[in-house]
Amino acid sequence: MQYRAFYCADPRARMELKLRAIVVKFFTSDGKISFLKVGAQLLVLCTLVVGLVAFVGNNKTITLNVDGKVSSVQTFGGTVGQVVKGANIELKPADRVSPAIDASVQDGTVINVNQAKEVKVSLDGAEKTVNTTAQDVAGLVTELGVASTSSLSVPKDAQLAVEGSYVSISTPKSVSVVADGKVNTTTTTAATVGDVLKDAGVSIGANDRTSQPANAHVVNNMVIKVSRVENGKTAVTTEEVPFKTETTESADLLKGEKEVTQAGAAGKLEKTFKLVLVDGREASRTLVSEAVSVQPVTEKVTVGTKPKPVAQAAAAPAGTNTGAAAPAMMNEAMWDKIAQCESGGNWSINTGNGYYGGLQFDIQTWIGSGGGAYAPNASLASKAQQIDIANRVYAQRGLQPWGCGWAASS
């Protein structure tokens, strides 16, 4: 069968002619229908149709949920692992997959993948890295087993990244705040001492002190004491300034005599201190200035240097030393100084002026104080005996009986 080619202006007609030519070529050989060729072509066509049917049958629509992100996947994979791999998701040993990796999938199967995540967690100030398959912060908190009322640095519904997530958790704690004479015990999720004080409405002045630093992490049953410090007050004290004594010698007075020509008076020294008060009580003071408000008055004393008159014809009273033993000498150094002034240190002197011995006892004082047990007068007594009687007089009257009593402190 032969066909002549001819030109046709109708495009549809031209298309039909082309299709006819293809069919003729497909099923004929040298212009004649070949049944052998027709059978071979039909066999190829059937194979293609069967393959197409198998292709369409193996294609499945799978729902893939990766950490809450849901997507629809077209796949020819037969297992969960093949589907996940085909979706370019690289699984780690710690990842959680449901159904199991080797489970078969059907059209409409839902695959859930919870990837393992490294999350840096600060739990009440203690930092650690936690491996979790939780999708969000709420799931992480549940895994850690902390109180649901804990304070979080990020929202509970915040999604966790595979790497780089950070969550700060502060669990509820009982805290007592002691300030301004009051104790306030409360339960708080504040992370630091500074946050606790802020939540409690306790303001901290520049000089105030707290028992814990503001950046210290809060622990259960913590006691935070606030001490109010005031350093703007001062105190003034007054102290005596001792006066000096000036001594002037005079030949108009007998040796051993003295006269106060100007009485001394103590001065006043004012000291100013800067105070540090803690909760109203003085904790320390620092001297900042001092000044003499009243000058002391110097005491002026005139001391006689004129020698005492010496009697020419005085004779010693009759009698001798009894030899009675005197006790050990007490205040010997003091009496030596006074004797040096009174008699030039001569313990047996008798000048005839009515005063005897080194300490110049008169007869009345000597006998009245028990000196008669030793001798009729002091000049006949030993140094030890005279000191014994002197100590008796001193015990009753002090140094007042001796004009040279001042020499005791020289």
JOMOHU-V881768 format. One record per pair of residues at least 12 apart in sequence whose ideal C-beta (glycine too) atoms are under 10 Angstrom apart, sorted by the first residue. I is the first residue (numbers start at 1). J is the second residue. If there is no record, write none. Layout:
BEGIN
i->[I	I]
j->[J	J]
END
This chain:
BEGIN
i->[1	1	1	1	1	2	3	3	3	3	3	5	5	26	26	27	27	55	57	57	58	58	58	58	58	59	59	59	59	60	60	60	60	60	60	60	60	60	60	60	60	61	61	61	61	61	61	61	62	62	62	62	62	62	62	62	62	62	62	62	62	62	62	63	63	63	63	63	64	64	64	64	64	64	64	64	64	64	64	65	65	65	65	65	65	65	66	66	66	66	66	66	66	66	66	66	66	67	67	67	67	67	67	67	67	67	67	67	67	67	67	68	68	68	68	68	68	69	69	69	70	70	71	73	73	73	73	73	74	75	75	75	75	77	77	78	78	78	78	79	79	79	79	79	79	79	80	80	80	80	80	80	80	80	80	80	80	80	80	81	81	81	81	81	81	81	82	82	82	82	83	83	83	83	84	84	84	84	85	87	87	89	89	89	90	91	91	91	92	92	92	93	94	94	94	94	94	94	94	94	95	95	95	95	95	95	95	96	96	96	96	96	96	96	97	97	97	97	97	97	98	98	98	98	98	99	99	113	114	114	114	114	114	115	115	115	115	115	115	116	116	116	116	116	117	117	117	117	117	117	117	117	117	117	117	117	117	117	118	118	118	118	118	118	118	118	118	119	119	119	119	119	119	119	119	119	119	119	119	119	119	119	120	120	120	120	120	120	121	121	121	121	121	121	121	121	121	121	122	122	122	122	122	122	122	122	123	123	123	123	123	123	123	123	124	124	124	124	124	124	124	124	124	124	124	124	124	125	125	125	125	125	125	125	125	125	125	126	127	127	130	130	130	130	130	131	132	132	132	133	134	134	135	135	135	136	136	136	136	136	136	136	137	137	137	137	137	137	137	137	137	137	137	137	138	138	138	138	138	139	139	140	140	140	140	140	140	140	141	141	141	142	144	144	144	146	146	146	146	147	147	147	147	148	149	149	149	149	150	150	150	150	150	151	151	151	151	151	151	151	151	151	151	152	152	152	152	152	153	153	153	153	153	153	154	154	154	154	168	169	169	170	170	170	170	170	170	170	170	171	171	171	171	172	172	172	172	172	173	173	173	173	173	173	173	173	173	173	173	173	174	174	174	174	174	174	174	174	175	175	175	175	175	175	175	175	175	175	175	175	175	175	175	176	176	176	176	176	176	177	177	177	177	177	177	177	177	177	177	177	177	177	178	178	178	178	178	178	178	179	179	179	179	179	179	179	179	179	179	179	179	179	179	180	180	180	180	181	181	181	182	183	183	184	184	184	184	185	185	186	186	187	188	188	188	189	190	190	191	191	191	191	192	192	192	192	192	192	192	193	193	193	193	193	193	193	193	193	193	193	194	194	194	194	194	194	194	194	195	195	195	196	196	196	196	196	196	197	197	197	197	197	198	200	200	202	202	203	204	204	205	205	205	205	206	207	207	207	207	207	207	207	207	208	208	208	208	208	208	208	209	209	209	209	209	209	209	210	210	210	210	211	211	211	211	211	212	212	225	226	227	227	227	228	228	228	228	229	229	229	229	229	230	230	230	230	230	230	230	231	231	231	231	231	231	231	231	232	232	232	232	233	233	233	233	233	233	233	234	234	234	234	234	234	234	234	235	235	235	235	235	235	235	236	236	236	236	236	236	237	237	237	237	237	237	237	237	238	238	238	238	238	238	239	239	239	239	239	239	239	239	240	240	240	240	240	240	240	241	241	241	241	241	241	241	241	241	241	242	242	242	242	243	243	243	243	243	243	243	243	243	243	243	244	244	244	244	244	244	245	245	245	245	245	245	245	246	246	246	246	246	246	246	246	247	247	247	247	247	247	247	248	248	248	248	248	249	249	249	249	249	250	250	250	250	250	251	251	251	251	252	252	252	252	253	253	253	253	253	253	254	254	254	254	254	254	254	255	255	255	255	255	255	255	255	255	255	255	256	256	256	256	256	256	256	256	256	256	256	256	256	256	256	256	257	257	257	257	257	257	257	257	258	258	258	258	258	258	258	258	258	259	259	259	259	259	260	260	260	260	261	261	261	261	262	262	262	262	262	262	263	263	263	263	264	264	264	264	264	264	265	265	265	265	265	265	266	266	266	267	267	267	267	267	267	268	268	268	268	268	268	269	269	269	269	269	269	270	270	270	270	270	270	271	271	271	271	271	271	272	272	272	272	272	272	272	273	273	273	273	273	273	274	274	274	274	301	303	303	303	303	304	304	307	308	308	308	308	308	308	308	309	309	309	310	310	310	310	311	311	311	311	311	312	312	313	314	314	314	314	314	315	315	316	316	316	316	316	316	316	317	317	317	317	317	317	317	317	318	319	319	319	319	319	320	320	320	321	321	321	321	321	321	321	322	322	322	322	322	322	322	322	323	323	323	323	324	324	324	324	324	324	324	325	325	325	325	325	326	326	326	326	326	326	326	326	326	326	326	327	327	327	327	327	328	328	328	329	329	329	329	329	329	329	329	330	330	330	330	330	331	331	331	331	331	332	332	332	333	334	334	334	334	334	334	334	334	334	335	335	335	335	335	335	335	335	335	335	335	336	336	336	336	336	337	337	337	337	337	337	337	338	338	338	338	338	338	338	338	338	338	338	338	338	338	339	339	339	339	339	339	339	339	339	339	339	340	340	340	340	341	341	341	341	341	341	341	341	341	341	342	342	342	342	342	342	342	342	342	342	342	343	343	343	343	343	343	343	343	343	344	345	346	346	347	347	347	347	347	347	347	347	347	347	348	348	348	348	348	348	348	349	349	350	350	350	350	351	354	355	355	355	356	356	356	356	356	356	356	356	356	357	357	357	357	357	357	357	357	357	357	357	357	357	358	358	358	358	358	358	358	359	359	359	359	359	359	359	359	359	359	360	360	360	360	360	360	361	361	361	361	361	361	361	361	361	361	362	362	362	363	363	363	365	365	365	365	365	365	366	366	366	366	366	366	367	368	368	368	369	369	369	369	369	369	369	369	369	369	370	370	370	370	371	371	371	371	371	371	371	372	373	373	373	374	374	374	378	390	394]
j->[24	28	31	32	33	31	17	20	21	24	31	17	21	38	41	41	42	76	76	107	75	76	77	78	107	74	75	76	107	73	74	75	76	77	78	83	105	106	107	108	109	73	74	75	106	107	108	109	74	75	77	80	83	84	86	87	105	106	107	108	109	110	111	108	109	110	111	112	80	83	84	86	87	89	109	110	111	112	113	98	110	111	112	113	114	135	84	87	89	95	97	111	112	113	114	115	135	95	112	113	114	115	117	133	134	135	136	159	160	161	162	112	114	135	136	157	159	113	135	159	110	112	87	86	87	105	109	111	86	87	105	107	109	104	105	103	104	105	106	99	100	101	102	103	104	105	97	98	99	100	101	102	103	104	105	109	111	112	113	97	100	101	102	103	105	111	101	102	104	105	101	105	109	111	97	101	111	113	101	111	113	111	113	115	115	113	115	116	115	116	162	116	114	115	116	117	118	131	132	133	113	114	115	116	117	133	162	112	113	114	115	116	133	134	111	112	113	114	115	133	110	111	112	113	114	111	112	133	132	133	134	135	139	132	133	135	160	161	162	131	132	133	134	162	130	131	132	133	134	135	140	159	160	161	162	163	164	165	130	131	132	160	161	162	163	164	165	131	132	134	137	140	143	144	160	161	162	163	164	165	166	167	163	164	165	166	167	168	140	141	144	146	153	165	166	167	168	169	153	166	167	168	169	170	191	217	144	146	150	167	168	169	170	171	146	150	168	169	170	171	173	189	191	217	218	219	220	168	169	170	191	192	215	216	217	218	219	217	166	168	143	144	160	165	167	143	144	160	165	160	159	160	157	159	160	154	155	156	157	158	159	160	152	153	154	155	156	157	158	159	160	165	167	169	152	155	156	157	158	156	160	152	156	158	160	165	167	169	156	167	169	156	167	169	171	169	170	171	172	169	171	172	189	172	171	172	187	189	169	170	171	172	189	168	169	170	171	172	188	189	190	191	195	167	168	169	170	189	166	167	168	169	170	191	166	167	168	169	191	189	191	188	189	190	191	192	195	217	218	189	191	218	220	187	188	189	190	220	186	187	188	189	190	196	217	218	219	220	221	222	186	187	188	218	219	220	221	222	187	188	190	193	196	197	199	200	218	219	220	221	222	223	224	196	221	222	223	224	225	193	196	197	199	200	201	202	210	222	223	224	225	226	202	211	223	224	225	226	227	197	200	201	202	203	204	208	210	224	225	226	227	228	279	202	226	228	279	228	279	280	202	223	225	200	201	202	224	221	223	199	200	220	200	218	222	218	217	218	215	216	217	218	212	213	214	215	216	217	218	210	211	212	213	214	215	216	217	218	222	224	210	212	213	214	215	216	218	224	214	215	218	212	214	216	218	222	224	210	212	214	224	226	214	224	226	224	226	226	226	228	226	228	229	230	229	227	228	229	230	231	232	276	278	226	227	228	229	230	278	279	225	226	227	228	229	278	279	224	225	226	227	223	224	225	226	227	224	225	279	279	278	279	283	277	278	279	280	276	277	278	279	283	275	276	277	278	279	280	283	274	275	276	277	278	283	284	286	274	275	276	277	273	274	275	276	277	282	285	272	273	274	275	285	286	288	289	271	272	273	274	275	282	285	270	271	272	273	289	290	269	270	271	272	273	285	287	290	268	269	270	271	293	294	266	267	268	269	270	271	290	292	265	266	267	268	269	294	296	265	266	267	268	269	292	293	294	295	296	264	266	267	296	262	263	264	265	266	267	295	296	297	298	299	264	296	297	298	299	300	260	262	264	298	299	300	301	261	262	264	298	299	300	301	302	299	300	301	302	303	406	410	261	300	301	302	303	302	303	304	305	306	302	303	304	305	306	304	305	306	307	302	304	305	306	302	303	304	305	306	403	304	305	306	307	308	309	403	303	304	305	306	307	308	341	342	344	403	404	303	304	305	306	308	338	341	342	343	360	402	403	404	405	406	407	302	303	304	305	306	308	403	404	301	302	303	304	403	404	405	406	407	300	301	302	303	304	299	300	301	302	299	300	301	302	297	298	299	300	301	302	297	298	299	300	296	297	298	299	300	301	294	295	296	297	298	299	294	296	297	292	293	294	295	296	297	291	292	293	294	295	296	290	291	292	293	294	296	289	290	291	292	293	294	285	287	288	289	290	291	285	286	287	288	289	290	291	285	286	287	288	289	290	286	287	288	289	406	341	404	406	407	403	404	344	342	343	351	353	355	360	403	351	352	353	349	351	352	353	350	351	352	353	354	351	352	352	350	351	352	353	354	350	352	350	352	356	376	377	379	380	350	356	363	375	376	377	379	380	376	372	375	376	377	380	375	376	380	374	375	376	380	381	382	385	372	373	374	375	376	380	381	385	374	375	382	385	373	374	375	381	382	385	388	374	382	384	385	388	373	374	381	382	383	384	385	386	387	388	389	384	385	387	388	391	384	387	388	383	384	385	386	387	388	390	391	387	388	390	391	394	387	390	391	394	408	383	384	387	408	387	390	391	394	399	405	407	408	409	347	358	359	383	386	387	390	391	394	402	408	358	383	387	407	408	404	405	406	407	408	409	410	358	359	360	390	394	399	402	403	404	405	406	407	408	410	357	358	359	360	383	386	387	390	402	404	407	358	404	407	410	359	360	402	403	404	405	406	407	408	410	355	357	358	359	360	361	402	403	404	405	407	355	356	357	358	359	360	378	379	404	358	358	358	379	359	378	379	381	382	383	384	385	386	387	378	379	380	381	382	383	386	378	379	377	378	379	380	379	377	377	378	379	371	375	376	377	378	379	380	381	386	371	375	377	378	379	380	381	382	383	385	386	389	390	378	379	381	383	386	387	390	378	383	386	387	389	390	393	401	402	404	378	379	401	402	403	404	377	378	379	381	386	389	390	393	401	402	377	378	401	376	377	378	378	389	390	393	397	401	378	379	381	386	389	393	389	389	392	393	388	389	390	391	392	393	395	396	397	401	388	389	392	393	385	386	388	389	390	392	393	389	385	388	389	386	388	389	390	402	408]
END
